[in-house]
Each structure stands twice: as C-alpha cells, then as structure tokens.
Amino acid sequence: MSNPFTQGNYAPVRQEHTCTDLPVIGEIPDHLDGRYLRNGPNPISEIDPDTYNWFMGDGMVHGIRLRDGKAEWYRNRWVRSPVTTRALGEPPRPRNPRAGLDVLGANTNIIGHAGRTLALVEGGATNYELTDELDTVGPCDFDGTLPGGYTAHPKRDPETGELHAVSYFFGRGNTVQYSVIGADGRARRTVDVTVSGSPMMHDFSLTENHVVFYDLPVSFDARQAVEGAVPAWLRRPAQLVVSALIGRVRVPDPITARMASFTPANRSFPYRWNPRYPARIGVMPRSGGARDVRWFDVEPCYVFHPLNAYETETGLVLEIVRHAKVFDADLSGPSEGAPTLDRWTVDFKSGRVREERLDDRQQEFPRVDERLVGKRHRYGYAVGDDTLFKHDMTTGKTETRSFGEGNQVGEFVFEPRTPDAAEDDGVLMGLRYSAAEERSDLLLLDAETLETVAEVQLPDRVPNGFHGNWVPADS
C-alpha cells in the first residue's frame, strides 16, 4: 500500500528561503503588525514509505512578516535538532538532556510567549526557542523550570496570559503532567495525574475553573518503538528494556539514545490504537490536585483537537473533533475514517457524558477566537481538504467556503480587528496550496463573510503541516 503522507503536498521541500517584498493581491489590513507562523513535518533525509509516519518528520517552520499593509518577508527554516544539523553539515550545537529527548526537530506548533518564539512538539521530545527570523537558538526548558519535554498544545488563559498545558511521555509511565507557565516564561505549577496507562494525550481542554484530560485508547507500544530503530536481532531485548523503563526514564537512556541515532522519518511511530485501553475524560479543578480528578466514561474514540470548552450550571460542554479510530490498521497517519465535529456535555451530578454529533462532514484543526478560550463562544472554525467551515454554535448553522478542486487549505487562525472587536470582526489567516501552480499563498479572509481580503503569494509550496498562529509584534 502506498503511503499518502509521502505524496503530493505532503512531500517535503528541500530549500530554505529568505524572500522580501512579497507580492500581494488585495489589501492587507493596517491593524496586522506581526508574524503568521506555521510548523509542520519536513523530512530532511530520504523517506522510506513503508515506515514513515507523518508525525515523525523533521520540523520546519514557516513565517510571513506583515506590517503597514505590506508582506515584508517570508522565511522557512528547519528546526536545528542534532539530526537536521548533522544532515545540513553544520557544526554540532549544545544539547540539553533536561529539555527532553532530542530525537527530532520540534514539528507540531509554533507560538510566541514571554518575548520568545517557541517551536513545540510533544511526547517527551525537545522544544526549541527560535529567533524572530526563525533561526534556532537552542533547546527550551523554560529557564530550567520544566524538564522532560512539554506539549504541542498549550492554551493561553485570556485573562492572565499564562500558558496551561498537559504533557505526556512514555517515561512518565501512567502519569501525565499538568503545568502552568507564567507570563514571565517560567513554570509556576505542575501536577502529576495518574491515567490508565501510557497514552498519547495530544491535547486537552481548559475552562475558567477546570482542566480536562482526554485519556483515550492510543497508547505507547514498546514493539513499535524499537521497530526500525535497532537491528532485528536486538529488537526483542530492546522491547523488554523499553517496557521496563516505562515510568522511570527522565533523561535519554541507552535505548532511546540508540533510537535517536536513526533519522526520525525512518523510525516507526511508537503509539497505536489499543482496544483494551478504557476511553474516559478527567476533570480537575485548576487549583486542585491529582486526587481531585473526576473520571467520566465515553465511547471509544480519539480526540486530537478540541474546539473549545466552557462551564454550565451543571457541568461542562466540550466541543471536539472526534476520530472513531486512529493508528490501528494504518500507522502512517490519522487516516481511518472521517473526523467529525461533536459535542460532549458533562453532567457532574449524574456522572455521565452525553455525546452528540454537530456536523458529520470530515474536518479537523478546529479553532476559536483566542480571547474566548475556556469561555462560552459563538463561532468555531475548522477545515476539510479544500473547504473552510464556520460553525455558529448559537444558531446551529454552518457556513462554508470552498477553494476548489486542486486546492488544499490548512488551519485558519482568527485575529480580531481591535482588542474589543466582536467575535467575528477580524480576519482569518491560513495557507492555501494550489496543485496547478505548485505553490502556496497566505490567505486573509474576512471572518464575518469568509471573503478574501488579501492573498500573499509565497515563492514555494508549504507542505501540509500542523499548526499556525499569529504572533503580534508587541507580544
């Protein structure tokens, strides 16, 4: 079977660009002063289609600087992990084992926080600080306050500016870690929470007073972890060693160090669907501890990305993109069934979760107005191949914008026109790939009408990747 994540716009680009004065069709709104940043996998070495998993490609960040109605520059850079540095023939860089396992360049998200640009990844791997121009500064452990890796999906409290997160790593065994990074860029609180095993907890939800854990049936598989990373005659003992190390690894051990010597693109993905693993969500007060978590059963499924969550008089509402199953028959990427937009209503009194379908069309990468993270919202945005969805949670209606056959769009992020503007008074920013032109554009859309405001034309294509954010110049 061919691997779809090695073909078309999933295939890597081979060049780093620095381009200035980019062509623009339309008018860039004057209030946009900052950088649109996007991260995603871009293998630097030859891909083996039989073993490649989309999540394992070396990280490459892309950025477009907007100011005074102009697109000043576009840059794309590999995150300089030891693998990419070696492949590019550059001198070795200092390593920081406390920052996590440096087995691949952070490839999943990119944010601005406390005056820094951070390329993020999960699963105990190293996160990296970048310059404003996207060159790698070095490993990030939040000034030594949060060792052992982080997450690709922190959520910023719109009131305090703090980053809340839930991190997982097989070395933590049957625990995940909730953390709070202050506006100063240092961890001020961590809580270890016991879960059912060693799950891939890709994301979480945050409300004004609670943290929500998605403990779902994709878990660490020692057999998969060593497949392709060690010679065949060593695999069985390596599996036993890795299994014994689960829950006790804090810095690179001999097995993971050996795994790191192989290019990430050709190392097997170490997580897979586990039908024996219970599906449940946990709810913990933000100020609480592990003993305060309440667990609620849900139907087996997987959630990569919640849209948002908020509180009601009787519990919580969680709006999520639900996958019926992932990483079972196909380990190359999340390709087993169409993900849908669902709502889970948690009733604290009955101890149950009511599950309902909001939209059965295939979609992913949901986003809301970041000013409403953890609060009741009206609008949510998601994408499906060539289509942008705008969901109105008040009326139950959905507007769509199709970009036509041969085009693909990635995640769109909302930026309000002013700090106190209405919820859809602003622009949506995201990348569109044109197969006919073999090139990508940054699209700026009117969030109310979904009509194009401006197109920033890029010199090359941006491979299908993961997450992007708008980072204002004053952040």
C-alpha positions in Angstrom: 0.0 0.0 0.0 1.4 3.4 -0.9 1.9 6.0 1.8 -0.3 9.0 1.2 1.8 11.1 3.6 4.8 11.0 1.3 3.0 12.2 -1.8 1.6 15.5 -3.2 1.8 18.4 -0.8 2.8 16.0 2.0 6.2 15.6 0.3 9.0 17.7 1.8 10.5 20.8 0.3 14.3 20.9 0.0 15.2 24.5 0.2 15.2 27.2 2.9 14.1 30.6 1.5 14.5 34.2 2.6 12.3 36.4 0.4 11.4 40.0 0.9 8.6 42.4 -0.5 6.2 39.6 -1.3 3.5 40.1 -4.0 0.1 40.8 -2.5 -3.3 40.6 -4.2 -5.8 42.8 -2.4 -5.1 44.9 0.7 -3.6 43.7 4.0 -5.4 45.3 6.9 -3.4 48.0 8.6 -4.0 46.6 12.1 -1.9 43.5 11.3 1.6 44.0 12.7 3.3 40.8 13.4 4.1 37.3 12.0 2.0 34.5 10.8 3.9 31.3 11.8 3.3 27.7 10.8 5.0 24.5 11.8 5.0 21.0 10.3 7.0 17.9 9.4 9.5 18.2 6.6 11.9 15.2 6.5 15.4 16.2 5.7 16.6 12.7 4.8 15.3 10.1 2.3 11.8 8.8 3.2 11.1 5.1 3.5 7.3 4.9 2.6 7.0 1.6 4.5 7.9 3.1 7.9 7.3 6.8 7.6 4.7 8.4 9.8 3.6 12.0 9.2 4.1 12.9 12.8 7.8 11.9 12.7 9.1 14.3 10.0 11.8 16.8 11.0 10.3 20.1 12.0 10.3 23.1 9.5 8.8 26.4 10.5 7.4 29.0 8.0 6.8 32.6 8.7 5.4 35.7 6.9 6.0 39.2 8.4 3.1 41.7 7.9 3.4 45.4 8.7 1.9 48.7 7.4 -0.2 46.8 4.8 2.9 45.0 3.3 4.2 41.5 3.4 7.8 42.2 4.3 9.3 38.7 4.2 8.9 35.0 4.0 11.3 32.6 5.7 11.3 28.8 6.2 13.8 27.0 8.4 14.4 23.5 9.6 14.5 23.4 13.4 18.1 22.6 14.2 17.9 19.3 16.1 21.0 17.2 16.1 19.6 15.2 13.1 19.0 18.2 10.9 22.2 20.0 12.0 24.2 16.9 11.0 22.3 16.5 7.7 23.0 20.1 6.8 26.7 19.7 7.5 26.6 22.3 10.3 28.7 22.2 13.5 27.1 20.4 16.4 25.1 22.6 18.8 25.0 22.4 22.6 22.5 19.8 23.8 20.3 19.9 26.9 19.1 16.5 28.1 16.8 18.1 30.7 14.8 19.7 27.9 13.7 16.2 26.6 14.7 13.7 24.1 16.3 15.4 21.1 15.2 12.8 18.6 13.6 15.2 16.1 13.2 18.9 15.5 10.0 20.3 17.1 7.5 19.8 14.2 3.9 20.5 15.5 3.2 24.0 16.7 4.8 27.4 17.0 3.8 30.2 19.4 5.1 33.4 20.9 5.3 33.7 24.7 7.2 35.9 27.1 9.0 37.6 24.2 10.2 34.3 22.8 9.3 32.3 19.7 8.9 28.6 20.6 8.7 25.6 18.2 6.7 22.9 20.0 6.4 19.1 19.9 5.1 16.5 22.4 5.8 13.0 23.7 8.9 14.0 25.8 10.8 15.4 22.8 12.8 18.7 22.9 11.1 22.0 22.2 13.2 24.8 20.7 13.5 28.5 21.1 13.8 30.4 17.8 14.7 34.0 16.8 12.2 36.4 15.4 13.6 35.4 12.0 13.1 31.7 12.8 16.7 30.6 13.2 17.2 28.1 16.1 18.5 29.5 19.4 18.5 26.2 21.2 16.5 23.8 23.4 13.8 25.2 25.6 13.1 24.0 29.2 11.5 27.3 30.3 14.7 28.6 32.1 15.2 25.2 33.7 11.8 25.2 35.4 10.1 22.4 33.3 12.4 19.5 32.4 11.4 16.4 30.4 9.7 17.9 27.4 6.4 19.8 27.0 3.4 19.7 24.7 2.4 21.0 21.3 -0.9 22.3 22.6 -0.7 24.8 25.4 -3.7 27.1 25.9 -3.3 30.7 26.9 -5.6 32.0 29.6 -7.1 35.1 28.0 -7.2 36.9 31.4 -3.8 36.1 32.9 -1.7 35.4 29.8 -0.4 32.2 31.4 0.1 29.0 29.4 -1.7 25.9 30.7 -0.8 22.5 29.3 -0.9 18.8 29.7 2.2 16.9 28.7 2.8 13.1 28.2 5.9 11.0 27.7 6.3 7.2 28.0 9.0 7.8 30.6 6.2 9.2 32.9 4.6 5.7 32.9 0.9 6.0 33.8 1.0 9.7 34.6 0.6 12.9 32.6 1.7 16.4 33.8 -0.5 19.5 34.1 1.6 22.6 34.1 1.2 26.4 34.2 3.8 28.6 32.6 3.6 32.2 33.9 3.6 35.3 31.7 7.4 35.5 32.6 8.1 32.3 30.7 8.8 30.2 33.8 6.8 27.2 35.2 4.9 28.2 38.4 2.9 25.0 39.0 3.0 21.3 38.0 0.6 18.4 38.9 1.2 14.8 38.0 -2.1 13.0 37.2 -2.5 9.2 37.1 -4.1 7.8 34.0 -4.9 4.3 32.7 -1.5 3.6 31.1 0.9 5.4 28.8 -1.4 7.4 26.5 -0.8 9.7 23.6 -2.6 12.7 25.1 -2.2 15.1 22.2 -4.4 17.9 23.6 -6.6 18.9 26.5 -9.4 21.4 27.3 -9.4 24.4 29.6 -12.3 26.2 31.2 -12.4 29.1 33.5 -12.1 26.8 36.6 -11.3 23.3 35.3 -8.7 21.3 33.3 -10.0 18.4 31.1 -7.8 15.3 30.4 -8.6 13.1 27.3 -7.4 9.6 28.4 -8.2 7.7 25.2 -7.2 4.4 23.6 -4.0 5.3 21.7 -1.0 4.2 23.9 2.7 3.6 23.8 3.7 0.3 22.2 7.2 -0.9 23.0 7.3 -3.1 19.9 6.5 -0.2 17.7 9.1 2.0 19.5 12.0 -0.2 18.6 10.9 -1.3 15.1 13.3 0.2 12.6 15.4 1.8 15.4 17.6 -1.2 16.3 18.8 -4.3 14.3 16.3 -7.2 14.1 18.4 -9.4 16.4 18.2 -6.8 19.2 14.5 -5.9 18.9 13.1 -8.4 21.4 15.6 -7.5 24.2 15.1 -3.8 23.3 11.3 -4.2 23.7 11.8 -5.7 27.1 14.2 -2.9 28.2 11.9 -0.2 26.9 8.9 -1.8 28.6 10.9 -2.0 31.9 11.9 1.7 31.6 8.4 3.0 31.1 7.7 5.4 34.0 11.4 5.7 35.0 13.0 7.5 32.1 13.9 11.1 32.8 16.9 11.7 30.5 18.0 9.8 27.4 18.8 6.1 28.2 20.8 3.8 26.0 17.8 2.6 24.1 16.3 6.0 23.3 19.8 7.3 22.6 20.1 4.5 20.0 16.7 5.3 18.6 17.8 9.0 18.3 20.7 8.0 16.0 18.2 7.0 13.3 16.5 9.6 11.3 13.0 10.3 12.6 11.5 9.8 9.2 12.5 6.2 9.1 11.8 5.2 12.7 8.5 3.6 13.5 5.8 5.5 15.2 5.6 4.3 18.9 1.9 4.8 19.6 -1.0 2.8 18.3 -4.7 2.1 18.9 -5.2 -0.1 22.0 -8.7 -1.7 22.1 -8.1 -2.8 25.7 -7.5 0.8 26.9 -10.5 2.4 28.6 -11.9 5.6 27.0 -12.6 8.4 29.5 -12.1 12.0 30.3 -10.9 13.5 33.6 -12.0 16.8 35.1 -9.8 18.6 37.7 -10.2 22.0 39.3 -7.4 24.3 38.1 -6.4 24.8 41.7 -6.8 21.1 42.6 -4.5 18.1 42.7 -4.5 14.6 41.3 -6.9 13.4 44.0 -9.5 15.9 42.8 -9.8 14.5 39.3 -13.2 13.0 38.4 -13.4 10.5 35.6 -16.2 10.1 33.1 -16.5 7.2 30.6 -17.0 7.9 26.9 -17.4 5.8 23.8 -14.0 4.6 22.4 -12.6 7.1 20.0 -9.7 9.6 19.7 -9.5 13.3 20.0 -6.5 15.2 18.6 -8.1 18.6 18.9 -10.9 20.1 21.0 -12.5 23.2 19.6 -13.2 24.8 23.0 -14.8 24.1 26.3 -16.9 26.1 28.8 -18.8 25.7 32.0 -22.5 25.4 32.7 -24.6 25.3 35.9 -24.5 21.5 35.9 -21.1 20.7 34.4 -19.1 21.3 31.2 -19.6 21.5 27.5 -16.7 20.1 25.4 -16.7 20.7 21.6 -14.3 18.4 19.9 -13.2 16.8 16.6 -13.8 13.1 17.1 -12.0 10.3 15.3 -13.7 6.9 15.6 -10.2 5.2 15.4 -6.6 6.1 14.6 -3.3 4.2 14.2 -4.9 0.8 14.1 -4.7 -0.6 10.5 -2.7 2.4 9.2 0.3 3.7 11.2 1.3 6.3 8.6 -1.1 9.0 9.9 -4.6 9.6 11.0 -6.4 8.2 8.0 -9.0 5.7 9.4 -12.4 7.3 9.0 -13.7 10.8 8.7 -13.3 13.0 11.8 -16.5 14.8 12.8 -17.4 17.8 15.0 -19.1 16.5 18.2 -20.3 17.9 21.5 -19.8 16.2 24.8 -21.9 17.5 27.7 -20.5 16.5 31.1 -23.1 16.3 33.9 -21.4 16.5 37.3 -24.5 15.2 39.2 -25.2 12.1 37.2 -21.5 11.4 36.4 -22.3 10.9 32.7 -21.4 12.4 29.4 -23.9 13.0 26.7 -22.4 12.6 23.2 -23.9 14.2 20.1 -22.9 14.9 16.5 -22.8 18.6 15.4 -21.5 18.1 11.9 -20.8 14.8 10.1 -18.6 16.3 7.4 -14.9 15.5 7.5 -13.0 18.3 9.3 -10.0 18.9 11.5 -7.8 21.7 13.0 -10.7 23.5 14.9 -10.1 27.0 16.3 -11.9 29.7 18.1 -11.3 33.3 18.9 -8.4 33.0 21.4 -10.0 35.7 23.6 -12.7 33.1 24.4 -10.6 30.1 25.3 -12.3 28.4 28.2 -15.4 30.6 27.8 -18.7 30.2 26.0 -18.2 31.1 22.3 -20.4 31.5 19.3 -18.2 30.8 16.4 -15.8 27.9 15.6 -13.7 27.3 12.5 -12.4 24.1 11.0 -11.0 22.8 7.7 -11.6 19.8 5.4 -9.2 19.4 2.5 -10.4 22.3 0.2 -13.1 23.7 2.5 -13.3 26.1 5.4 -16.1 25.7 7.9 -17.6 28.5 10.1 -19.8 27.0 12.7 -22.3 29.2 14.5 -22.9 27.4 17.9 -25.9 29.8 18.7 -28.0 29.1 15.6 -26.6 25.7 14.8 -25.9 26.8 11.2 -22.6 26.3 9.3 -21.2 28.5 6.5 -18.6 27.1 4.2 -16.0 28.5 1.8 -14.8 26.0 -0.9 -11.4 26.8 -2.5 -12.0 24.5 -5.5 -10.6 21.2 -6.8 -6.8 21.0 -6.7 -6.5 23.3 -3.7 -5.9 22.4 -0.1 -6.1 24.6 3.0 -4.7 24.2 6.4 -5.7 25.5 9.8 -7.1 29.1 10.0 -6.4 31.3 13.0 -8.6 34.3 13.9 -7.2 37.8 14.7 -9.7 40.5 15.8 -9.7 43.9 14.2 -9.3 45.5 17.6 -8.9 44.1 21.1 -12.5 44.6 21.9 -14.0 43.8 18.5 -16.9 41.5 18.1 -16.2 37.7 17.9 -16.1 37.6 14.1 -14.9 41.1 13.4 -11.4 40.5 12.1 -9.5 38.3 9.8 -8.9 34.5 9.4 -5.4 33.6 8.3 -4.3 30.3 6.8 -2.4 28.7 4.0 -3.8 27.5 0.7 -1.8 25.2 -1.6 -2.5 25.2 -5.4 -1.6 21.9 -7.1 -1.8 23.6 -10.5 0.8 26.3 -9.5 2.8 24.1 -7.1 2.8 27.0 -4.8 1.2 28.2 -1.5 -0.4 31.5 -0.5 -1.2 33.1 2.8 -4.9 33.9 2.7 -6.5 36.7 4.7 -10.3 36.3 4.9 -13.0 38.5 6.4 -14.1 36.4 9.3 -17.7 37.5 9.0 -18.2 36.9 5.3 -15.4 34.4 4.5 -14.5 36.5 1.5 -10.8 37.1 0.6 -9.3 40.3 1.8 -5.8 39.6 0.6 -3.5 36.9 -0.8 0.2 36.9 0.0 2.0 34.9 -2.7 4.8 32.7 -1.5 7.8 31.6 -3.6 7.3 27.9 -2.9 4.8 25.5 -1.6 4.3 25.0 2.2 3.8 21.2 2.7 0.7 20.1 4.5 1.6 20.5 8.2 0.1 21.1 11.6 -0.5 24.3 13.5 0.0 28.0 12.9 -0.5 31.2 14.9 -0.5 34.9 14.6 2.2 36.5 16.8 1.7 40.2 17.2 4.9 42.4 17.1 4.3 43.6 20.6 3.9 40.1 22.2 
